[in-house]
């Protein structure tokens, strides 16, 4: 069985994956696989619903036919838990689920309540069954789905992977922060809330400074850890999927960054909690962890003989082509509502001088194809992909196989990002279509 994996699909125009000769070879590869996966980084709600104040950076509303384009492109499994899932609030999420259900699309990560959002989707093929769970760590408060009770319905939303953040500082820094907190009167405010029952005391050795928590550590750094309750709940469904499918994919949408080998916070490095969660997911029975979110590539790890992709980057990147924007998207970009949508994005990027259009790394990625024989991983082919960065927003963002000029450089970068995890590759493919094959080893 061959399983194809891609990152964020941000699609707002017709893809023409069957007829465009430039991109058809890529999508023919996707369609030739037995099961193909992508992350649905948009809201196919026909712009229905209530625009949210807290959205994923901009409102990714889309026409519902984009789902048909992605299905025609060969995708079978759709991760739906992202920081954009509730760009149009719960009403827009309900419309999204209606669109997906009407088309019998296999998706996971969103639901009418938390139990539904946690559940996997199953793609059945004559060569085997592939299950997929979808969760997200980057979201606004209240976007996570909630459980039902005996008396009340749950809340629609995403499958959350929350995490804790603890700032380690020196003893001197800790003392100075505590003194400052007290002088500002914030400690008294917190004490009053605790007395009224609207807050809780912090554990010994922890200083809670509004939404930040500090403790004394050996070095000044930010430490993160996955939420034990969310991990256990997701692990419960990984165990279920393990029993009733041949291959289990866990999808994680995570924007958060970690420290690189030089001790610097780096967007190309996964956050500490993501590494811990991904390995735990494998321990619980997952075969593949496919992360995405920061819109660029991160490295790959072979953990216990199974692949963890810490970010597959953008696969389709048409985020500048949203047709309609609500007032909140204008406000967050500090521009007039007289601007048409693309002019808003031009203002945000200072006419492509900053942001996504200014950096090549947001427009290059890889597409892994994993081969299984009777449930055992036997090989991974890594195909370099270009999103064709260029001056025209309606042309760039559409992926194709990278050739002999861009391809080796993309693969070399992926190998560099994967090296800290001890991952090794061998060059393959032809001169015009380079690939990497992964050495399947790992503790």
C-alpha positions as CSV (number, residue, x, y, z in Angstrom):
1,X,0.0,0.0,0.0
2,X,1.2,3.5,-0.9
3,X,0.2,6.5,1.3
4,X,0.8,10.0,0.2
5,X,1.2,12.9,2.7
6,X,0.9,16.6,2.1
7,X,0.8,19.7,4.2
8,X,-1.5,22.7,4.2
9,X,-3.9,23.0,1.3
10,X,-5.0,26.6,1.0
11,X,-7.1,26.6,-2.2
12,X,-9.4,29.4,-3.5
13,X,-9.3,29.0,-7.3
14,X,-9.9,26.1,-9.7
15,X,-7.0,23.7,-9.5
16,X,-7.3,22.0,-12.9
17,X,-5.2,19.1,-11.6
18,X,-6.3,16.8,-14.5
19,X,-5.7,19.3,-17.4
20,X,-2.9,21.6,-16.4
21,X,0.2,20.0,-17.9
22,X,2.5,21.7,-15.5
23,X,0.9,20.3,-12.3
24,X,-0.7,17.1,-13.6
25,X,2.4,14.9,-13.1
26,X,2.4,15.8,-9.4
27,X,-1.3,15.1,-9.0
28,X,-1.1,11.9,-11.0
29,X,1.4,10.7,-8.3
30,X,-1.1,11.6,-5.6
31,X,-4.0,9.8,-7.5
32,X,-1.8,6.8,-8.1
33,X,-1.4,6.2,-4.4
34,X,-3.8,4.0,-2.5
35,X,-4.6,6.7,0.1
36,X,-3.6,10.4,0.1
37,X,-3.8,12.9,2.9
38,X,-3.9,16.6,3.1
39,X,-4.6,19.3,5.7
40,X,-7.8,21.4,4.9
41,X,-6.4,24.8,5.8
42,X,-9.6,26.7,4.9
43,X,-13.3,27.0,5.7
44,X,-15.4,25.7,2.7
45,X,-18.5,27.5,4.0
46,X,-19.6,29.5,1.0
47,X,-18.9,32.5,3.3
48,X,-21.8,31.6,5.5
49,X,-21.7,32.0,9.3
50,X,-20.6,34.7,11.7
51,X,-17.1,36.1,11.2
52,X,-15.1,35.6,14.4
53,X,-13.1,38.3,16.2
54,X,-10.4,35.7,17.1
55,X,-9.5,34.1,13.7
56,X,-6.4,32.4,12.5
57,X,-4.7,35.6,11.3
58,X,-7.1,36.2,8.5
59,X,-10.5,34.8,7.5
60,X,-10.1,31.7,5.2
61,X,-13.7,31.5,4.0
62,X,-14.1,29.7,0.7
63,X,-16.5,28.4,-1.8
64,X,-17.6,24.8,-1.1
65,X,-16.5,23.6,-4.6
66,X,-12.8,23.8,-3.5
67,X,-13.5,20.5,-1.7
68,X,-14.5,18.9,-5.0
69,X,-11.3,20.2,-6.5
70,X,-9.2,18.6,-3.8
71,X,-11.1,15.3,-4.1
72,X,-10.5,15.3,-7.8
73,X,-6.8,16.0,-7.1
74,X,-6.7,12.6,-5.4
75,X,-7.1,13.3,-1.7
76,X,-9.0,10.8,0.4
77,X,-8.4,11.9,4.0
78,X,-8.8,15.5,5.2
79,X,-7.5,16.9,8.5
80,X,-9.9,19.6,9.5
81,X,-8.6,20.8,12.9
82,X,-6.7,24.1,12.3
83,X,-6.5,27.6,13.7
84,X,-8.9,28.6,10.8
85,X,-11.6,26.0,11.6
86,X,-13.7,28.6,13.4
87,X,-12.9,31.7,11.3
88,X,-16.7,32.0,10.9
89,X,-17.6,30.9,14.5
90,X,-19.6,27.9,15.3
91,X,-22.2,28.7,12.6
92,X,-19.5,28.6,10.0
93,X,-18.2,25.4,11.4
94,X,-21.6,23.8,11.1
95,X,-21.8,24.8,7.5
96,X,-18.3,23.3,6.9
97,X,-19.4,20.0,8.4
98,X,-22.6,20.1,6.3
99,X,-20.5,20.6,3.1
100,X,-18.1,17.8,3.9
101,X,-20.9,15.4,5.0
102,X,-22.9,16.0,1.9
103,X,-19.9,15.1,-0.2
104,X,-19.1,12.0,2.0
105,X,-15.7,13.5,2.6
106,X,-13.6,11.6,5.1
107,X,-12.4,14.2,7.7
108,X,-11.5,14.3,11.3
109,X,-10.7,17.0,13.9
110,X,-14.0,18.9,14.1
111,X,-17.4,17.9,15.4
112,X,-20.6,18.8,17.1
113,X,-19.0,18.0,20.5
114,X,-15.6,16.9,21.8
115,X,-16.2,13.2,21.4
116,X,-17.0,13.7,17.7
117,X,-14.0,15.9,17.2
118,X,-11.7,13.4,18.7
119,X,-12.9,10.5,16.5
120,X,-10.8,9.2,13.6
121,X,-11.8,8.9,9.9
122,X,-11.3,5.7,8.1
123,X,-10.3,5.3,4.4
124,X,-10.9,1.7,3.2
125,X,-9.0,0.4,0.2
126,X,-8.6,-3.1,-1.2
127,X,-5.0,-3.1,0.0
128,X,-5.9,-2.0,3.6
129,X,-7.6,0.5,5.8
130,X,-5.9,3.8,6.8
131,X,-7.3,5.8,9.8
132,X,-6.6,9.5,10.5
133,X,-7.0,11.6,13.7
134,X,-6.7,15.3,13.5
135,X,-5.9,17.7,16.3
136,X,-4.6,21.3,16.7
137,X,-2.5,23.2,19.3
138,X,-2.9,26.7,17.9
139,X,-6.4,28.1,18.5
140,X,-8.3,30.8,20.3
141,X,-10.0,30.1,23.7
142,X,-13.5,28.8,23.2
143,X,-12.7,27.2,19.8
144,X,-12.1,23.8,21.3
145,X,-15.0,21.4,21.3
146,X,-16.6,20.6,24.6
147,X,-18.1,17.4,26.0
148,X,-21.7,16.7,26.5
149,X,-23.0,16.2,30.0
150,X,-26.1,14.3,31.3
151,X,-28.0,17.6,31.2
152,X,-26.5,19.6,28.4
153,X,-25.3,19.3,24.9
154,X,-21.6,19.8,24.1
155,X,-20.0,22.7,22.1
156,X,-19.0,22.3,18.5
157,X,-15.3,22.9,17.7
158,X,-11.9,21.5,17.1
159,X,-10.1,18.6,18.7
160,X,-7.6,20.4,21.0
161,X,-4.1,19.5,21.9
162,X,-3.4,22.1,24.6
163,X,0.0,22.6,26.2
164,X,1.4,24.2,29.2
165,X,4.1,26.9,29.1
166,X,6.5,27.6,31.9
167,X,9.1,30.3,31.8
168,X,12.3,29.3,33.5
169,X,14.3,32.2,34.9
170,X,17.2,32.7,37.4
171,X,16.6,33.2,41.1
172,X,17.4,36.9,40.8
173,X,15.0,37.3,37.8
174,X,12.3,35.4,39.7
175,X,12.6,37.7,42.8
176,X,12.6,40.9,40.6
177,X,9.4,39.7,38.8
178,X,7.7,38.9,42.0
179,X,8.5,42.4,43.5
180,X,7.4,44.1,40.3
181,X,4.1,42.1,40.3
182,X,3.5,43.2,43.9
183,X,4.4,46.9,43.3
184,X,2.0,47.1,40.3
185,X,-0.8,45.9,42.6
186,X,-1.4,42.8,40.4
187,X,-0.7,40.4,43.2
188,X,-3.5,42.0,45.2
189,X,-5.8,41.8,42.3
190,X,-5.0,38.1,42.0
191,X,-5.4,37.5,45.7
192,X,-8.8,39.1,45.5
193,X,-9.9,36.9,42.7
194,X,-8.8,33.8,44.6
195,X,-10.7,35.0,47.6
196,X,-13.9,35.5,45.5
197,X,-13.5,32.0,44.0
198,X,-12.6,33.2,40.4
199,X,-9.0,32.1,40.5
200,X,-6.9,29.4,42.1
201,X,-3.6,29.6,44.1
202,X,-0.5,28.6,42.1
203,X,1.6,25.7,43.2
204,X,4.7,26.4,45.3
205,X,7.6,27.8,43.3
206,X,5.4,29.2,40.5
207,X,4.8,32.9,40.0
208,X,1.7,33.6,37.9
209,X,2.0,36.9,36.2
210,X,-1.3,37.4,34.4
211,X,-1.2,34.7,31.7
212,X,2.5,33.9,32.2
213,X,3.9,31.5,34.7
214,X,7.5,31.6,36.0
215,X,9.7,29.3,38.0
216,X,13.4,29.2,38.9
217,X,15.5,27.1,36.4
218,X,19.1,26.4,35.5
219,X,18.8,28.6,32.4
220,X,16.4,31.3,31.1
221,X,14.1,29.5,28.6
222,X,10.6,28.6,27.8
223,X,9.5,25.0,28.5
224,X,6.3,23.5,27.1
225,X,4.5,20.2,27.7
226,X,1.4,18.6,26.2
227,X,-1.7,18.7,28.2
228,X,-2.0,15.3,29.9
229,X,-5.8,15.1,29.6
230,X,-5.7,15.9,25.9
231,X,-2.9,13.4,25.3
232,X,-4.8,10.7,27.1
233,X,-8.1,11.4,25.2
234,X,-6.3,11.4,21.8
235,X,-4.4,8.2,22.8
236,X,-7.7,6.5,23.6
237,X,-8.8,7.0,19.9
238,X,-5.3,6.1,18.6
239,X,-5.8,2.8,20.4
240,X,-9.2,2.3,18.8
241,X,-7.9,3.1,15.4
242,X,-5.0,0.7,15.9
243,X,-7.4,-2.1,16.5
244,X,-9.6,-1.5,13.4
245,X,-7.2,-0.3,10.7
246,X,-3.8,-1.2,9.1
247,X,-2.2,2.2,9.3
248,X,-2.8,5.0,11.7
249,X,-2.0,8.7,10.8
250,X,-2.1,11.4,13.5
251,X,-2.3,14.9,12.1
252,X,-1.2,17.9,14.2
253,X,-1.7,21.5,13.3
254,X,0.9,23.4,15.3
255,X,2.4,26.8,14.7
256,X,4.5,26.9,17.9
257,X,8.3,27.0,17.6
258,X,11.2,25.5,19.7
259,X,14.9,26.1,20.4
260,X,17.3,25.1,17.7
261,X,20.7,23.6,18.4
262,X,22.2,27.1,19.0
263,X,19.6,27.7,21.8
264,X,17.6,30.2,19.7
265,X,13.8,30.1,19.2
266,X,13.5,29.1,15.5
267,X,10.3,28.7,13.4
268,X,12.0,25.7,11.6
269,X,12.3,23.9,15.0
270,X,9.3,22.2,16.5
271,X,8.1,23.1,20.0
272,X,9.1,20.9,22.9
273,X,5.5,19.8,23.5
274,X,5.1,18.8,19.9
275,X,8.1,16.5,20.0
276,X,6.8,14.9,23.2
277,X,3.3,14.4,21.8
278,X,4.4,13.0,18.5
279,X,6.6,10.4,20.1
280,X,3.8,9.5,22.6
281,X,1.4,9.1,19.6
282,X,3.8,6.6,18.1
283,X,4.1,4.8,21.5
284,X,0.3,4.6,21.6
285,X,0.1,2.9,18.2
286,X,0.3,5.6,15.5
287,X,2.3,4.7,12.4
288,X,2.7,8.2,11.0
289,X,2.6,11.7,12.6
290,X,2.1,14.4,10.0
291,X,2.4,17.9,11.4
292,X,1.8,21.2,9.6
293,X,1.0,24.8,10.6
294,X,4.0,27.1,10.3
295,X,3.7,27.2,6.5
296,X,7.2,26.0,6.0
297,X,9.2,22.8,6.2
298,X,10.6,21.3,9.4
299,X,12.6,18.1,9.8
300,X,11.6,14.5,10.0
301,X,12.4,11.9,12.7
302,X,12.3,8.1,12.5
303,X,11.1,7.2,16.0
304,X,10.8,3.4,16.8
305,X,10.9,2.8,13.0
306,X,8.0,5.1,12.3
307,X,8.1,8.6,10.7
308,X,7.3,11.9,12.4
309,X,7.1,14.9,10.0
310,X,7.3,18.0,12.2
311,X,5.9,20.2,9.4
312,X,5.1,19.4,5.8
313,X,4.7,23.1,5.1
314,X,2.4,24.6,2.5
315,X,1.2,22.2,-0.3
316,X,-1.2,24.7,-2.0
317,X,-0.6,28.3,-1.0
318,X,-3.3,30.6,-2.3
319,X,-3.8,32.5,1.0
320,X,-3.7,35.8,-0.9
321,X,-6.7,34.9,-3.1
322,X,-9.5,35.0,-0.5
323,X,-12.5,36.5,-2.3
324,X,-14.3,38.1,0.7
325,X,-13.0,39.4,4.0
326,X,-15.1,40.6,7.0
327,X,-14.3,43.8,8.9
328,X,-12.1,42.0,11.5
329,X,-9.6,41.1,8.8
330,X,-9.4,44.7,7.8
331,X,-9.0,45.8,11.4
332,X,-6.2,43.4,12.2
333,X,-4.2,44.6,9.2
334,X,-4.9,48.2,10.0
335,X,-6.3,49.1,6.6
336,X,-9.4,50.7,5.3
337,X,-12.5,48.6,4.4
338,X,-12.5,50.4,1.0
339,X,-9.6,48.1,0.0
340,X,-10.5,45.1,-2.1
341,X,-9.3,41.7,-0.7
342,X,-6.0,41.3,-2.5
343,X,-5.1,44.9,-1.8
344,X,-5.4,44.0,1.9
345,X,-2.8,41.3,1.4
346,X,-0.6,43.6,-0.6
347,X,-0.7,46.1,2.3
348,X,0.1,43.3,4.8
349,X,3.2,42.2,2.8
350,X,4.2,45.8,1.9
351,X,3.8,44.9,-1.8
352,X,5.6,41.5,-1.3
353,X,8.6,43.1,0.5
354,X,7.9,41.1,3.7
355,X,5.9,38.1,4.9
356,X,5.2,35.0,2.9
357,X,5.9,36.5,-0.6
358,X,9.3,37.7,0.5
359,X,10.8,34.3,1.5
360,X,11.3,31.3,-0.7
361,X,11.1,28.9,2.2
362,X,7.3,29.3,2.4
363,X,7.0,28.2,-1.2
364,X,9.0,25.0,-1.1
365,X,8.1,21.7,0.5
366,X,8.3,17.9,0.2
367,X,5.7,15.2,-0.4
368,X,6.5,11.9,1.3
369,X,5.0,8.7,-0.1
370,X,5.2,5.8,2.4
371,X,5.1,2.2,1.2
372,X,3.7,-0.5,3.4
373,X,3.7,-4.3,3.0
374,X,1.2,-6.1,5.2
375,X,1.2,-3.2,7.6
376,X,5.0,-2.9,7.8
377,X,6.7,0.3,6.5
378,X,9.2,-0.7,3.8
379,X,10.2,2.6,2.3
380,X,9.6,6.4,2.2
381,X,10.1,8.4,-1.0
382,X,10.6,12.2,-0.5
383,X,9.5,14.2,-3.5
384,X,10.6,17.9,-3.7
385,X,7.7,20.3,-4.4
386,X,7.7,23.9,-5.5
387,X,4.8,26.3,-5.1
388,X,6.2,28.4,-7.9
389,X,6.9,31.7,-6.2
390,X,6.7,34.5,-8.6
391,X,5.3,38.1,-8.9
392,X,1.7,37.2,-9.7
393,X,-0.5,36.1,-6.8
394,X,-2.9,34.2,-9.0
395,X,-0.1,32.1,-10.4
396,X,2.1,31.4,-7.4
397,X,0.9,29.0,-4.8
398,X,0.0,26.1,-7.2
399,X,2.3,23.1,-6.6
400,X,4.3,21.1,-9.1
401,X,7.2,18.6,-8.9
402,X,10.5,20.5,-8.5
403,X,13.0,19.7,-11.2
404,X,16.7,19.4,-11.5
405,X,17.4,23.0,-10.4
406,X,15.2,23.5,-7.4
407,X,14.7,19.9,-6.4
408,X,18.2,19.1,-5.1
409,X,18.2,22.3,-3.1
410,X,14.8,21.5,-1.5
411,X,15.9,18.0,-0.6
412,X,19.2,19.2,0.8
413,X,17.3,21.7,3.0
414,X,15.0,18.9,4.2
415,X,18.0,16.7,5.0
416,X,19.5,19.6,7.0
417,X,16.3,20.1,9.0
418,X,16.1,16.4,9.7
419,X,19.8,15.9,10.7
420,X,19.2,17.0,14.4
421,X,16.8,14.0,14.7
422,X,19.5,11.6,13.4
423,X,17.5,10.9,10.2
424,X,19.5,9.7,7.2
425,X,18.6,9.7,3.5
426,X,19.9,8.3,0.2
427,X,19.6,10.2,-3.1
428,X,17.3,8.7,-5.7
429,X,15.2,9.4,-8.7
430,X,16.4,10.7,-12.1
431,X,18.3,13.9,-12.9
432,X,15.1,15.7,-13.9
433,X,13.0,14.3,-11.0
434,X,15.2,14.0,-7.9
435,X,14.0,12.2,-4.7
436,X,15.3,11.1,-1.4
437,X,14.7,7.7,0.3
438,X,14.7,7.5,4.0
439,X,16.9,5.0,6.0
440,X,14.3,3.3,8.2
441,X,16.1,3.2,11.5
442,X,15.6,4.9,14.9
443,X,15.5,4.1,18.5
